[in-house]
Amino acid sequence: MSSWGYRHLIRPLLFQFQPETMHTAAMTLSRMAGRPPLNWLTRSLFGTHDTKHAVTVFRLTFPNRIGLAAGFDKDGTAWRGLANLGFGHLEIGTVTPRPQSGNPKPRNFRLPIQNALINRMGFPGVGAEAVLKNLPAPGAPRKFVLGINIGKNKTTPLEAAADDYTSLVKSFAPVADYLAVNISSPNTEGLRRLQGRNFLDELLRAIISTRDAESVRLNRRLPLLVKLAPDLTDAELDDALSVMLDRGVDGVIATNTTIGRAGVENDPGSNETGGLSGRPLREHATRMIEKIVARSQERLPVIGVGGIDSVESAQEKLDAGAALIQVYTGLIYQGPGLIKRLVSGVN
Ligand SMILES: Cc1cc2nc3c(=O)[nH]c(=O)nc-3n(C[C@H](O)[C@H](O)[C@H](O)COP(=O)(O)O)c2cc1C
């Protein structure tokens, strides 16, 4: 399906529905794309077999630089089909230790003129034990890198957050290629305070020591990444980076959604509470990547995410210093053909 075809024929139909209804339909289709007979069709339409795009980051080999951002497949039910769409990596989650329902619906809103979304999902999900059953078996051959994005339950107080994260590290270490610590979602009260120096230092101390023990037990490196908010001040970013470097974090995902409303002030949908993603986040996320690369003196590889919906916007993130990139909102507005265009279009 060409970009024109998706935007002018498919998207107007899909956008008749509530965003979350459409997402449920997209997940059903993604699951179908992982099973016969649609799996081979999906692979032949969207897949890329070329090995020339492979890159090594965090000492992991990625088939290409393009990944699916967290939040799309929260429970890991559609990884087969999503992999067939050509992604080099999939980030499943955010997974919490125990199941939870998230915020009341509606909790996801389109701002179509801006090519943006606002969401306040609040980590709905089936919980770690059920997600584990959905994932590929540990050690099974795969053509994509599997990241698991982990977060705390809503009811876990911040002071006990480390228990949630360390239990998730133990659960997912055998199956994940990397783990992403989500402390930047705006939709779980207080979560972003974990990015502050004291909380972060204590949290990372616990997480990294659990990660190290698991790495020894499994005899395998397990890169640990931290996903940051775009709304940190320069001083807050410096603090977070210095703690991450001290504690031995392997990389950064920049960025999560923003609580800012720059660029969408006049849109009636902008009044909704939640995190803004898509085109209005693009430049802000790119500036964050540049800062992280400069301030960490290139010691922390970055996965760039925020407003990527074209080869040009993807290249902008790579030029800012990102080693890999991820998409979410761009996929909703441009359709699944975006992935293949990005894989072959970026340098
Ligand atoms: C509906 C929705 C749900 C999301 N859920 C999560 C999540 O569970 N965990 C997370 O780390 N990021 C989540 N995100 C943030 C995305 O992973 C990404 O960081 C952000 O949307 C910016 O990228 P984009 O502009 O390409 O969408 C979510 C985003 C959207 C739109």
The ligand as an SDF file (V2000), in Angstrom:
LIG
                    3D

 31 33  0  0  0  0  0  0  0  0999 V2000
   -1.2240    5.6350   22.7140 C   0  0  0  0  0  0  0  0  0  0  0  0
    0.1990    5.6670   23.1780 C   0  0  0  0  0  0  0  0  0  0  0  0
    0.6000    4.8220   24.2140 C   0  0  0  0  0  0  0  0  0  0  0  0
    1.9210    4.8470   24.6630 C   0  0  0  0  0  0  0  0  0  0  0  0
    2.2930    3.9870   25.6550 N   0  0  0  0  0  0  0  0  0  0  0  0
    3.5940    3.9660   26.0590 C   0  0  0  0  0  0  0  0  0  0  0  0
    4.0180    3.0530   27.0470 C   0  0  0  0  0  0  0  0  0  0  0  0
    3.2540    2.2180   27.5400 O   0  0  0  0  0  0  0  0  0  0  0  0
    5.3140    3.0960   27.4320 N   0  0  0  0  0  0  0  0  0  0  0  0
    6.2140    3.9870   26.8990 C   0  0  0  0  0  0  0  0  0  0  0  0
    7.3790    3.9680   27.2880 O   0  0  0  0  0  0  0  0  0  0  0  0
    5.8350    4.8530   25.9460 N   0  0  0  0  0  0  0  0  0  0  0  0
    4.5570    4.8640   25.5220 C   0  0  0  0  0  0  0  0  0  0  0  0
    4.1760    5.7490   24.5450 N   0  0  0  0  0  0  0  0  0  0  0  0
    5.1670    6.7190   24.0310 C   0  0  0  0  0  0  0  0  0  0  0  0
    5.8050    6.2440   22.7260 C   0  0  0  0  0  0  0  0  0  0  0  0
    6.5350    5.0560   22.9310 O   0  0  0  0  0  0  0  0  0  0  0  0
    6.7500    7.3410   22.1690 C   0  0  0  0  0  0  0  0  0  0  0  0
    7.7960    7.5330   23.0930 O   0  0  0  0  0  0  0  0  0  0  0  0
    6.0350    8.6700   21.9420 C   0  0  0  0  0  0  0  0  0  0  0  0
    4.7230    8.4710   21.4710 O   0  0  0  0  0  0  0  0  0  0  0  0
    6.7780    9.5540   20.9350 C   0  0  0  0  0  0  0  0  0  0  0  0
    6.8910    8.9120   19.6840 O   0  0  0  0  0  0  0  0  0  0  0  0
    5.8750    9.1700   18.4480 P   0  0  0  0  0  0  0  0  0  0  0  0
    5.7810   10.6610   18.2490 O   0  0  0  0  0  0  0  0  0  0  0  0
    6.4860    8.4400   17.2790 O   0  0  0  0  0  0  0  0  0  0  0  0
    4.5670    8.5920   18.8390 O   0  0  0  0  0  0  0  0  0  0  0  0
    2.8570    5.7410   24.0770 C   0  0  0  0  0  0  0  0  0  0  0  0
    2.4440    6.5830   23.0360 C   0  0  0  0  0  0  0  0  0  0  0  0
    1.1480    6.5460   22.5770 C   0  0  0  0  0  0  0  0  0  0  0  0
    0.7450    7.4640   21.4550 C   0  0  0  0  0  0  0  0  0  0  0  0
  1  2  1  0
  2  3  1  0
  2 30  2  0
  3  4  2  0
  4  5  1  0
  4 28  1  0
  5  6  2  0
  6  7  1  0
  6 13  1  0
  7  8  2  0
  7  9  1  0
  9 10  1  0
 10 11  2  0
 10 12  1  0
 12 13  2  0
 13 14  1  0
 14 15  1  0
 14 28  1  0
 15 16  1  0
 16 17  1  0
 16 18  1  0
 18 19  1  0
 18 20  1  0
 20 21  1  0
 20 22  1  0
 22 23  1  0
 23 24  1  0
 24 25  2  0
 24 26  1  0
 24 27  1  0
 28 29  2  0
 29 30  1  0
 30 31  1  0
M  END
$$$$
